[in-house]
Amino acid sequence: MTLNSFSSRKIIIASGNIGKVREFKSFFKHLPLVVLEMSKGFEVEETGETFLQNASLKALAAAQFSGEWCLADDSGLCVESLDGAPGVRSARYASSDAKRVNRLLKELDGKKNRRASFLCAICVASPEKGILLKVEGRCEGLITHSPRGLGGFGYDPIFEVPSTGLTFAEMTIEQKRSLGHRGSAFAQLEDQLRKILNEMD
């Protein structure tokens, strides 16, 4: 069976983050899938201690809730001099993107070590078979002293990739995809997803 046989296969992005959903839709544009947003009313408590555990929890719960294939990711920023914080609590570090950025910059005030990593774990689950695949991506960088750039979301304006001299918020979508943690994870995801679709009866 070929990929074209699955042209109507639906996959739901289990996230309420519009920026994240938009990124995943762009990632999937070359695959024969109908990409949908999760319907309102879906919530799941992220009780995992790692990004991969949280992504698995969300993907499984979303698949059962919707009855469709679901993709869930958990990603965040791990800052070396803050002992890995905010880590899995990146989205809950404060009540808005601006407040999260401001809090992080204040906590780094006076610290020389500004090394950080963006991590992303992605899982795809089906209501019948559970977890179909899981991948992880990583991007190393530095936390800037102030926000730069108008693109992206979350911590993007203060995360610089040293080899480019640009923050994620200063990059084009294509640059961020090729260099970023989510793009790295998706490159692995795409290969595995194509294999699964081709092997299914």
Backbone hydrogen bonds in HBPLUS format (Angstrom, degrees):
<---DONOR---> <-ACCEPTOR-->    atom                        ^
c    i                          cat <-CA-CA->   ^        H-A-AA   ^      H-
h    n   atom  resd res      DA  || num        DHA   H-A  angle D-A-AA Bond
n    s   type  num  typ     dist DA aas  dist angle  dist       angle   num
A0005-SER N   A0002-THR O   3.05 MM   3  5.56 149.1  2.15 110.5 119.1     1
A0006-PHE N   A0003-LEU O   2.86 MM   3  5.47 159.6  1.90 118.5 125.4     2
A0007-SER N   A0004-ASN O   3.30 MM   3  5.25 146.8  2.42 114.8 110.4     3
A0009-ARG N   A0006-PHE O   2.97 MM   3  5.14 167.1  1.99 112.8 116.5     4
A0034-VAL N   A0009-ARG O   2.87 MM  25  6.06 168.0  1.88 151.9 155.7     5
A0011-ILE N   A0034-VAL O   2.97 MM  23  6.18 156.3  2.03 158.8 155.6     6
A0036-LEU N   A0011-ILE O   3.01 MM  25  6.23 164.0  2.03 150.1 153.7     7
A0012-ILE N   A0069-TRP O   2.94 MM  57  6.29 165.0  1.96 144.0 147.1     8
A0071-LEU N   A0012-ILE O   2.78 MM  59  6.07 164.6  1.80 161.8 164.3     9
A0013-ILE N   A0036-LEU O   2.89 MM  23  6.27 163.0  1.92 168.2 168.8    10
A0015-SER N   A0013-ILE O   2.87 MM   2  5.71 132.9  2.09 108.8  94.1    11
A0014-ALA N   A0071-LEU O   2.80 MM  57  5.88 170.2  1.81 166.4 169.6    12
A0021-VAL N   A0017-ASN O   2.95 MM   4  6.25 160.9  1.99 156.9 162.8    13
A0022-ARG N   A0018-ILE O   2.94 MM   4  6.08 159.3  1.99 148.8 154.2    14
A0023-GLU N   A0019-GLY O   3.08 MM   4  6.33 152.6  2.16 141.5 148.5    15
A0024-PHE N   A0020-LYS O   3.03 MM   4  6.34 162.2  2.06 152.5 156.6    16
A0025-LYS N   A0021-VAL O   2.95 MM   4  6.17 154.5  2.01 150.2 157.4    17
A0026-SER N   A0022-ARG O   3.15 MM   4  6.41 152.9  2.23 144.2 150.6    18
A0027-PHE N   A0023-GLU O   3.01 MM   4  6.33 147.7  2.11 145.1 154.8    19
A0028-PHE N   A0024-PHE O   2.98 MM   4  6.20 149.4  2.07 149.2 156.3    20
A0029-LYS N   A0026-SER O   3.46 MM   3  5.35 162.2  2.49  99.4 104.5    21
A0031-LEU N   A0028-PHE O   2.92 MM   3  5.34 167.0  1.94 121.4 125.3    22
A0033-LEU N   A0031-LEU O   2.79 MM   2  5.57 137.1  1.97 107.9  94.3    23
A0054-ASN N   A0050-THR O   3.16 MM   4  6.43 161.4  2.19 149.6 154.1    24
A0055-ALA N   A0051-PHE O   2.93 MM   4  6.16 159.4  1.98 151.4 157.3    25
A0056-SER N   A0052-LEU O   3.00 MM   4  6.14 157.3  2.05 147.1 152.9    26
A0057-LEU N   A0053-GLN O   3.00 MM   4  6.22 162.1  2.03 148.6 153.4    27
A0058-LYS N   A0054-ASN O   3.01 MM   4  6.22 166.4  2.03 152.2 155.2    28
A0059-ALA N   A0055-ALA O   2.95 MM   4  6.06 162.8  1.98 148.1 153.3    29
A0060-LEU N   A0056-SER O   3.01 MM   4  6.11 170.9  2.02 155.0 157.2    30
A0061-ALA N   A0057-LEU O   3.06 MM   4  6.14 165.4  2.08 148.0 152.6    31
A0062-ALA N   A0058-LYS O   2.85 MM   4  5.88 158.3  1.90 148.5 155.1    32
A0063-ALA N   A0059-ALA O   2.98 MM   4  6.09 154.6  2.04 144.8 151.4    33
A0064-GLN N   A0060-LEU O   3.13 MM   4  6.36 158.5  2.18 147.9 153.0    34
A0065-PHE N   A0061-ALA O   2.95 MM   4  6.08 151.8  2.03 143.6 152.1    35
A0066-SER N   A0062-ALA O   2.88 MM   4  5.97 157.2  1.93 150.3 155.2    36
A0067-GLY N   A0063-ALA O   2.80 MM   4  5.39 147.2  1.90 138.8 147.6    37
A0070-CYS N   A0125-ALA O   2.87 MM  55  5.43 160.2  1.90 157.1 163.6    38
A0125-ALA N   A0070-CYS O   2.88 MM  55  5.43 159.0  1.92 154.7 161.1    39
A0072-ALA N   A0123-CYS O   2.93 MM  51  5.50 162.4  1.96 159.7 165.4    40
A0123-CYS N   A0072-ALA O   2.89 MM  51  5.50 164.4  1.91 164.9 170.2    41
A0074-ASP N   A0121-ALA O   2.94 MM  47  5.42 150.6  2.03 148.3 157.4    42
A0121-ALA N   A0074-ASP O   2.96 MM  47  5.42 161.3  1.99 146.6 152.7    43
A0076-GLY N   A0119-LEU O   3.01 MM  43  5.63 149.3  2.11 147.9 156.2    44
A0119-LEU N   A0076-GLY O   2.97 MM  43  5.63 164.8  2.00 162.5 167.0    45
A0087-GLY N   A0077-LEU O   2.86 MM  10  5.38 140.9  2.01 153.0 151.6    46
A0078-CYS N   A0117-SER O   2.82 MM  39  5.23 167.7  1.83 159.6 163.9    47
A0117-SER N   A0078-CYS O   2.87 MM  39  5.23 153.9  1.94 142.9 151.6    48
A0079-VAL N   A0085-ALA O   2.96 MM   6  5.65 158.4  2.01 132.8 138.9    49
A0082-LEU N   A0079-VAL O   3.10 MM   3  5.41 151.2  2.19 108.7 117.6    50
A0084-GLY N   A0079-VAL O   2.90 MM   5  4.80 151.0  1.99 146.9 144.4    51
A0080-GLU N   A0115-ARG O   3.02 MM  35  5.75 157.5  2.07 147.0 154.0    52
A0083-ASP N   A0080-GLU O   3.20 MM   3  5.43 144.5  2.33 118.5 116.4    53
A0085-ALA N   A0082-LEU O   3.15 MM   3  5.33 166.0  2.17 110.6 114.5    54
A0089-ARG N   A0086-PRO O   2.93 MM   3  5.31 147.0  2.04 141.2 140.3    55
A0090-SER N   A0087-GLY O   2.95 MM   3  5.40 145.5  2.07 126.9 125.3    56
A0092-ARG N   A0089-ARG O   2.92 MM   3  5.07 136.4  2.11 103.4 116.8    57
A0100-ARG N   A0096-SER O   2.87 MM   4  6.09 152.2  1.95 152.3 160.6    58
A0101-VAL N   A0097-ASP O   2.95 MM   4  6.19 163.9  1.97 156.4 160.1    59
A0102-ASN N   A0098-ALA O   2.97 MM   4  6.16 164.2  1.99 146.3 151.1    60
A0103-ARG N   A0099-LYS O   2.92 MM   4  6.00 157.3  1.97 142.9 149.0    61
A0104-LEU N   A0100-ARG O   3.03 MM   4  6.22 164.4  2.06 149.1 153.2    62
A0105-LEU N   A0101-VAL O   3.00 MM   4  6.22 165.0  2.02 154.9 158.9    63
A0106-LYS N   A0102-ASN O   3.02 MM   4  6.18 155.7  2.09 146.2 152.7    64
A0107-GLU N   A0103-ARG O   2.98 MM   4  6.24 155.7  2.04 150.1 156.7    65
A0108-LEU N   A0104-LEU O   3.05 MM   4  6.28 132.1  2.29 142.7 155.3    66
A0108-LEU N   A0105-LEU O   3.28 MM   3  5.13 134.4  2.50  91.3 103.4    67
A0109-ASP N   A0106-LYS O   3.17 MM   3  5.08 154.7  2.24  98.6 106.3    68
A0111-LYS N   A0108-LEU O   2.93 MM   3  5.36 167.5  1.94 137.0 138.8    69
A0143-ILE N   A0114-ARG O   2.84 MM  29  5.28 153.9  1.91 145.4 154.0    70
A0116-ALA N   A0141-GLY O   2.93 MM  25  5.36 160.1  1.97 141.9 139.2    71
A0141-GLY N   A0116-ALA O   2.86 MM  25  5.36 156.1  1.91 166.1 159.7    72
A0118-PHE N   A0139-CYS O   2.87 MM  21  5.19 162.6  1.90 154.3 158.2    73
A0139-CYS N   A0118-PHE O   2.91 MM  21  5.19 145.8  2.03 151.0 157.8    74
A0120-CYS N   A0137-GLY O   2.96 MM  17  5.14 155.1  2.02 148.8 146.9    75
A0137-GLY N   A0120-CYS O   2.75 MM  17  5.14 157.6  1.79 151.6 159.3    76
A0122-ILE N   A0135-VAL O   2.92 MM  13  5.39 161.2  1.95 147.5 153.2    77
A0135-VAL N   A0122-ILE O   2.93 MM  13  5.39 153.7  2.00 151.0 159.5    78
A0124-VAL N   A0133-LEU O   3.03 MM   9  5.51 157.1  2.09 151.0 154.0    79
A0132-LEU N   A0124-VAL O   2.67 MM   8  5.53 166.0  1.69 152.6 157.6    80
A0133-LEU N   A0124-VAL O   3.39 MM   9  5.51 153.9  2.47 141.1 143.5    81
A0126-SER N   A0130-GLY O   2.86 MM   4  5.12 156.0  1.92 137.9 140.6    82
A0130-GLY N   A0126-SER O   2.99 MM   4  5.12 138.4  2.17 140.1 142.4    83
A0142-LEU N   A0160-GLU O   2.91 MM  18  5.22 154.6  1.97 146.1 154.6    84
A0160-GLU N   A0142-LEU O   2.84 MM  18  5.22 172.8  1.84 163.7 163.0    85
A0144-THR N   A0158-ILE O   2.89 MM  14  4.99 156.2  1.95 130.5 138.5    86
A0148-ARG N   A0157-PRO O   2.82 MM   9  4.90 148.8  1.92 123.7 133.0    87
A0151-GLY N   A0169-ALA O   2.90 MM  18  4.23 152.6  1.97 136.7 133.3    88
A0156-ASP N   A0153-PHE O   3.10 MM   3  5.59 163.3  2.13 134.1 136.2    89
A0158-ILE N   A0155-TYR O   3.03 MM   3  5.80 160.7  2.06 127.4 133.1    90
A0159-PHE N   A0156-ASP O   3.39 MM   3  5.35 170.4  2.40 107.0 109.8    91
A0169-ALA N   A0156-ASP O   3.32 MM  13  4.99 151.0  2.41 109.2 103.4    92
A0168-PHE N   A0159-PHE O   3.02 MM   9  6.15 138.1  2.20 160.2 169.3    93
A0161-VAL N   A0166-LEU O   3.01 MM   5  6.00 158.1  2.06 167.0 160.1    94
A0164-THR N   A0161-VAL O   2.92 MM   3  5.71 158.2  1.96 129.4 136.0    95
A0165-GLY N   A0161-VAL O   3.09 MM   4  6.09 146.2  2.20 148.5 156.9    96
A0170-GLU N   A0167-THR O   2.97 MM   3  5.20 151.9  2.05 106.5 115.4    97
A0171-MET N   A0168-PHE O   3.22 MM   3  5.28 154.3  2.29 101.8 109.5    98
A0176-LYS N   A0172-THR O   2.99 MM   4  6.25 169.7  2.00 158.1 160.4    99
A0177-ARG N   A0173-ILE O   2.94 MM   4  6.09 152.5  2.01 144.1 152.1   100
A0178-SER N   A0174-GLU O   3.03 MM   4  6.23 158.0  2.08 147.2 152.4   101
A0179-LEU N   A0175-GLN O   3.01 MM   4  6.13 148.2  2.11 150.4 158.7   102
A0180-GLY N   A0176-LYS O   2.71 MM   4  5.14 148.9  1.80 140.8 148.6   103
A0184-SER N   A0180-GLY O   3.00 MM   4  6.19 152.8  2.08 143.1 151.0   104
A0185-ALA N   A0181-HIS O   2.99 MM   4  6.19 158.5  2.04 142.9 148.5   105
A0186-PHE N   A0182-ARG O   2.84 MM   4  6.00 155.6  1.90 144.0 151.6   106
A0187-ALA N   A0183-GLY O   2.94 MM   4  6.11 149.1  2.04 144.8 151.9   107
A0189-LEU N   A0185-ALA O   2.93 MM   4  6.19 156.4  1.99 145.8 153.6   108
A0190-GLU N   A0186-PHE O   2.70 MM   4  5.84 164.1  1.73 160.0 161.2   109
A0192-GLN N   A0188-GLN O   3.18 MM   4  6.45 167.0  2.19 153.0 156.4   110
A0193-LEU N   A0189-LEU O   2.75 MM   4  5.87 158.1  1.79 157.1 164.1   111
A0194-ARG N   A0190-GLU O   2.97 MM   4  6.08 161.5  2.00 149.9 154.1   112
A0195-LYS N   A0191-ASP O   3.21 MM   4  6.42 154.1  2.28 141.2 148.0   113
A0196-ILE N   A0192-GLN O   2.98 MM   4  6.27 157.9  2.03 148.2 153.9   114
A0197-LEU N   A0193-LEU O   2.97 MM   4  6.17 167.3  1.98 154.9 157.8   115
A0198-ASN N   A0194-ARG O   3.00 MM   4  6.15 153.8  2.07 144.7 151.7   116
A0199-GLU N   A0195-LYS O   3.03 MM   4  6.16 142.8  2.17 144.5 154.2   117
A0200-MET N   A0196-ILE O   3.10 MM   4  6.21 130.9  2.36 146.7 158.0   118
